[in-house]
């Protein structure tokens, strides 16, 4: 892990990042020191990473819109990843977002989110499923729904957190009906499909 891969192409990067999530998180520090450079990226509109795809940015990346990761897709940003819209990872399969810091308006994923410094979400972030986790020193934001899995946060500074096993409370916090399949319904609402999701905006 102390020796970074020779390049950041998909196959080598996946092989190098293999193993437990804490090793991937530690590996982010190694990659940031080895490859970070002045090559910031700015994209406009909804960005979709297709099934099995991987996207890499060696500096800050800004998406003026939503970021959607399909099954087994990955995004690696060695600087700050900022989304003006929603972060939507796969809600039925694995996906991966790695960054020094992740900022979004809202989000939902059943995959991993690894951030070296913080995950900041001004609206509501739903970390669904039980197979993967979010690892970061700080979650800062409005609503955090993470009762289905054991995430690794150093500190949580949220206006509201649903950490107990309670689908009704989670549905209320996300602006959904308790009869919904929550992850699918919330993702659909954020994507503008089906019925709408009541937006949460952090005060202050």
N, C-alpha and C positions, 0 to 999 in steps of 0.2 A: 504493500500500500504506500510505502514511502517513495517508491519510484513510479512516477506518472507514466501512462502509456505514451508511445511515441507520437501519436496524433489522436485527434478526437473524432475519428470516423466511427460509424455506428457499431460495427462488430467488435472492434477493439475496446471501445468505451464500455459496451455492455459486459464484455468479459471482465474488464478491470473493475467495474462497479458491482460485480456479483458478490453474493454473500449476504450477511445480515445488514439490516438498515443502519445500524450504528457505524458500520464500516463504510457504507456509502456516504453517510454524513461526514465522517472524518475525511474520506477521500475528496470531498468537495474543497476542503482547505488546501489539499495538495494540488488539485487541479487549478484552483484560483491562483496559487503562487506560481505554478508552472506556465499557465496559458493566458492569464488575464492580460488584456491589452486594450488600447484605445480604438475600439471598433464597435461603438454603440450602434444599436439597431432600433429603428422606429417603423412600425407597421400600422396601417389604418384599416379598419373594418374587422370583421370576424375572421380569425385565423384558426384553421383546423389542421391538426397534425394527424395524418391518416393512420390506419391500423399498422402497428409495427414501426412507424416512422420515428425518427429522432431529429430534433432540432437543437443546435448549439449556438450560443452567443457568448463571446469571450469578454464582453463588457456589459453595461446596462442594456436592457431591452424594454421598450415601451410598445404596448399594443393599444392603440386608440380604438378599443372595442373589446370583444370577447376572445378568449382563448379556449379552444375545444380540443381535448385529447381523446382520440378513439382508443380501442383496445390495444394494449401493449405499446402504446405510444409514449414518448419521453421528450421532455424539454429540459435542457441544462443551460442555465444562465450563470456566468461566473461573477456577474455584478447583480444589480437590482432588477427584478422583473416587476414591471408596473403595468397593470391592466386598468383601463378606465371602465371596463365592463366586468363580465363574470369569468371566473375560472371554472371550467366544466371538464372534469376528468371522467373517465369511464365509470359508469355507475354499476356495471355488472362484471367488470374484469379489471385487470391491473393497468395502471398508468403511473407515470412518475414525473414529478416536477421538482427540480433541484435549482436552488438559487441562493445567493448571499442573503437576499431578502425578497419576499413575495408580497406584493400589494395588489389588492383587487377590491371591487365594489361588493360582489357577492361570490359564492362558490359552492360547488358540490363535487365530491369525488369519493369513490371507494378505493382509490389507489393511494400511493404515497405522495406526501409533500415533505421535502427536506429543505430546511432553510438555515443557513449558518447564524443569522442574527435575529430574524423576526418574520412572522406572518402577520400582516396587517390587513384587516377586512372591515371596511366601514359599514357594510350591511350585515348579511348573515352568511356564515360558512357552515355547511353541513358535511361532516366527515362520516360517511356511511360505511356499512360493512364491518366485518370483524377480522379480515385477513391481513390488513396492512395498517400503517399508521402515519401520523404526522410527527416529525421530530424537529423541534426548534427551541431556542432558549426563551422565546417570547411569542405569545399570541396576544395581539392588541386589536380590539375591534368592537363591533356591535353585539351580534348574537353568535355564539358558538354552540353548535349541536354536535356532540361527539360521544353520546352515551353507548354506542354500539361497539366501541373498540377502545383499547388502551393506548392513548397517544402519549408522547414524551415531550411535555412542555416544561421548561424551567419555571415560567410564570405565565399566568393567564390574567389579562386585564380586559375583561369583557363586560359590557352592560348587562348581559344575561348569558348564562351557560346552562345548557341542558346536559348534565352528565349522569343523571339517574336514568334507569331503564323505563322510559315513559314515552310511548309513541304519541299519546294525546298532547303532552306538553311540547314535544318536538314539532308536531303538526301546527300547534298554535303559534309557536315561535317563528315558524317558517311561513306562516300565512296560508296553510294548507288544511284540507280536511283529514281527519284521522283515518278515514276510509281509503285514502290514497296510498299507493305504493310511493312512499315519501321521496326516495332518491330520484326515481324516474319522474315523478310529478314536479319536483322542485327543478330538476334539470330542464324539463319541458317548459316550465314557466319562464325560466331564465332565458331560454332560447326563443321564447315567443310562440311556442307551440302549445296548443290546448288552452286550458284556462290559465288566467294570469296568476302570478304570485304577488301577494301584497308586499311592496318593497319596504325594507327597514333602512332607516337612515340614522346613523349615530348623531346624537345631539352634541352641540359644542363643536 
